Amino acid sequence: MTEAAVPNLLRPEQVADTNEEISRLENAIRHPAAQDRPLMQRQVRALKQTLETRSPQPYSGRELDAAV
């Protein structure tokens, strides 16, 4: 018996925390005295990828009709 792989979605607090972390890292990258910018840029890309793949998506179209 195989089930479709359902991703472990982020909770709203986790989405907010991840967005704050992205903002913090982007501000740190722009700081003139920032060290290890490539590492911070990789972290930002990874966090954005996490948000893209693990954030809940709102219902749309037929899904919205079926959900009601």
Backbone as CSV, one residue per row, in Angstrom:
resi,resn,N_x,N_y,N_z,CA_x,CA_y,CA_z,C_x,C_y,C_z
1,MET,0.849,-1.167,0.000,0.000,0.000,0.000,0.896,1.233,0.000
2,THR,0.830,2.033,-1.043,1.649,3.240,-1.125,0.757,4.462,-1.091
3,GLU,1.189,5.455,-0.346,0.458,6.710,-0.249,1.251,7.772,-0.983
4,ALA,0.535,8.761,-1.499,1.212,9.880,-2.145,2.013,10.622,-1.089
5,ALA,3.202,11.029,-1.465,4.055,11.749,-0.525,3.479,13.139,-0.281
6,VAL,3.082,13.392,0.936,2.549,14.695,1.311,3.661,15.440,2.045
7,PRO,4.023,16.614,1.543,5.105,17.338,2.206,4.682,17.822,3.588
8,ASN,5.631,17.891,4.465,5.392,18.399,5.801,5.392,19.922,5.698
9,LEU,4.201,20.530,5.673,4.078,21.961,5.448,4.469,22.766,6.684
10,LEU,4.928,23.983,6.413,5.299,24.894,7.489,4.049,25.501,8.116
11,ARG,4.117,25.731,9.389,3.036,26.407,10.100,3.196,27.918,9.857
12,PRO,2.123,28.702,10.068,2.216,30.149,9.820,3.357,30.832,10.583
13,GLU,3.593,30.397,11.819,4.689,30.987,12.596,6.035,30.668,11.961
14,GLN,6.164,29.461,11.431,7.410,29.059,10.786,7.636,29.844,9.496
15,VAL,6.554,30.107,8.762,6.673,30.912,7.545,7.145,32.314,7.915
16,ALA,6.541,32.900,8.945,6.927,34.243,9.384,8.383,34.262,9.857
17,ASP,8.778,33.266,10.630,10.159,33.187,11.118,11.149,33.056,9.961
18,THR,10.791,32.257,8.975,11.673,32.056,7.821,11.799,33.352,7.026
19,ASN,10.687,34.077,6.850,10.749,35.365,6.160,11.611,36.367,6.921
20,GLU,11.510,36.373,8.238,12.344,37.259,9.060,13.819,36.897,8.914
21,GLU,14.121,35.618,8.889,15.507,35.167,8.743,16.061,35.567,7.377
22,ILE,15.241,35.455,6.334,15.667,35.878,5.001,15.978,37.370,5.007
23,SER,15.091,38.173,5.607,15.318,39.619,5.675,16.588,39.946,6.450
24,ARG,16.790,39.246,7.572,17.980,39.484,8.386,19.245,39.179,7.592
25,LEU,19.250,38.046,6.895,20.422,37.660,6.111,20.658,38.631,4.948
26,GLU,19.588,39.057,4.269,19.752,39.990,3.159,20.303,41.326,3.639
27,ASN,19.869,41.775,4.824,20.427,43.006,5.395,21.894,42.812,5.759
28,ALA,22.235,41.661,6.294,23.625,41.385,6.662,24.516,41.322,5.427
29,ILE,24.002,40.789,4.330,24.784,40.708,3.094,25.120,42.104,2.591
30,ARG,24.176,43.042,2.721,24.392,44.412,2.241,25.301,45.231,3.153
31,HIS,25.526,44.769,4.365,26.372,45.509,5.313,27.813,45.510,4.801
32,PRO,28.468,46.681,4.838,29.840,46.771,4.301,30.850,45.852,4.995
33,ALA,30.655,45.578,6.269,31.626,44.762,7.001,31.235,43.282,7.028
34,ALA,30.293,42.895,6.189,29.817,41.500,6.187,30.943,40.560,5.776
35,GLN,31.014,39.453,6.476,31.987,38.419,6.146,31.230,37.198,5.644
36,ASP,31.861,36.459,4.762,31.319,35.214,4.220,29.969,35.418,3.523
37,ARG,29.933,36.393,2.622,28.716,36.677,1.857,28.230,35.463,1.057
38,PRO,29.125,34.701,0.427,28.630,33.535,-0.327,27.847,32.548,0.547
39,LEU,28.290,32.350,1.771,27.576,31.453,2.682,26.185,31.998,2.979
40,MET,26.105,33.296,3.266,24.807,33.903,3.556,23.882,33.843,2.339
41,GLN,24.439,34.022,1.144,23.627,33.949,-0.068,23.090,32.531,-0.278
42,ARG,23.912,31.528,0.016,23.440,30.139,-0.083,22.318,29.881,0.922
43,GLN,22.464,30.441,2.128,21.430,30.257,3.143,20.118,30.908,2.706
44,VAL,20.208,32.102,2.108,19.008,32.788,1.626,18.332,31.954,0.549
45,ARG,19.117,31.442,-0.398,18.539,30.607,-1.466,17.862,29.371,-0.886
46,ALA,18.496,28.746,0.091,17.927,27.544,0.703,16.624,27.871,1.441
47,LEU,16.603,28.988,2.151,15.390,29.371,2.867,14.257,29.704,1.899
48,LYS,14.583,30.389,0.809,13.556,30.707,-0.188,13.018,29.432,-0.831
49,GLN,13.897,28.479,-1.076,13.474,27.189,-1.639,12.546,26.470,-0.658
50,THR,12.886,26.522,0.620,12.043,25.906,1.646,10.660,26.543,1.651
51,LEU,10.619,27.873,1.592,9.323,28.549,1.563,8.521,28.167,0.321
52,GLU,9.208,28.070,-0.794,8.528,27.747,-2.049,7.930,26.339,-2.029
53,THR,8.654,25.403,-1.467,8.206,24.013,-1.520,7.355,23.585,-0.330
54,ARG,7.511,24.260,0.818,6.845,23.769,2.024,5.794,24.710,2.592
55,SER,5.532,25.841,1.908,4.483,26.747,2.372,3.132,26.253,1.883
56,PRO,2.123,26.333,2.733,0.786,25.937,2.283,0.314,26.875,1.176
57,GLN,-0.316,26.306,0.163,-0.843,27.099,-0.946,-2.346,27.266,-0.756
58,PRO,-2.854,28.462,-1.023,-4.297,28.667,-0.866,-5.074,27.885,-1.932
59,TYR,-6.301,27.557,-1.604,-7.164,26.891,-2.571,-7.459,27.847,-3.715
60,SER,-7.670,27.280,-4.908,-8.036,28.113,-6.052,-8.961,27.336,-6.974
61,GLY,-9.822,28.043,-7.657,-10.692,27.442,-8.657,-11.539,26.308,-8.135
62,ARG,-11.402,25.153,-8.770,-12.202,23.974,-8.417,-11.896,23.479,-7.003
63,GLU,-10.647,23.626,-6.578,-10.303,23.199,-5.206,-11.103,23.998,-4.187
64,LEU,-11.265,25.293,-4.440,-12.020,26.140,-3.533,-13.479,25.718,-3.502
65,ASP,-14.058,25.420,-4.657,-15.450,24.969,-4.735,-15.640,23.643,-3.996
66,ALA,-14.676,22.738,-4.143,-14.781,21.427,-3.502,-14.558,21.520,-1.998
67,ALA,-13.813,22.510,-1.545,-13.503,22.626,-0.124,-14.670,23.164,0.692
68,VAL,-15.566,23.867,0.035,-16.677,24.503,0.765,-17.764,23.539,1.048
